[in-house]
Amino acid sequence: MTEEPEYTEAGVPSFDYVRDRIENRIATAAGAGELPAEAAETASLDEQMAERARVAKDKLAEIRRSLHPEQPPA
């Protein structure tokens, strides 16, 4: 089976070529709409992880102070 060319000799695009281009544009547009939503979720997760790390560091410093009250904080 021979593959159908994208354009005819007269320069007219084939139906399959036009359909593929439209489907690609739809997929690109849908993906572009999903990316900002996912980026917002990722930013929120990054903020949560940073907050947990800060709280953990503060708690560790508190525990160290309670074990060695005579030493100044580092």
Secondary structure by P-SEA (a helix, b strand, c coil): cbbbbcccccccccaaaaaaaaaaaaaaaaaaaaaaaaaaaaaaaaaaaaaaaaaaaaaaaaaaaaaccccccc
